[in-house]
Amino acid sequence: MSATTIESTGLAQGTWNFDPAHSEVGFTVRHAGISKVRGKFTDLEATLVLGGTLADSSVSATIQAASFSSGDANRDAHVRSADFFDVETFPTLTFTSTAVSGGADSFELTGELTIHGITKTVTFSGEFNGVAVDPFGATRAGFEATTVISRKEFGLTWNAALEAGGVLVSDKVVITLDVAFVKDA
């Protein structure tokens, strides 16, 4: 995306702040090989800095691991425990971008994701959903993106064998972002 293309989309250079009220950072993981469990994180901060070109732009985010929510209190407590996130030892998950590429409609966001104290390079494939000025005068931008990670690569190895074969929790986790940012005044 050239600087002209950035401007033509309504995106302005500068700092954009994460809008938690209009965003969701979630995940999907296969459970018992037959269904999917979905969840999200409810306490996070992120900043988008747009440069003159997409390549000059960056994103950073910090998620509070204890804010994990799947809609089931028992499962949430288990995932927060030492079997999974171990939120007492590893209170945050972080992402810092290292490269942004693509065009006006779709992009790739590559960066360093840290979960459970382990950092790996991941690439999100995403779409730019547009820019709008809300009734209060704030300029907002929306984005969607996904990536797939191996939870084992991040030290999240707890599992239970199923009687019929297989395991309770799949290794593959799909991370989904449906996020909004507000232009810093």
Disulfide bonds with the S-S distance in Angstrom:
none
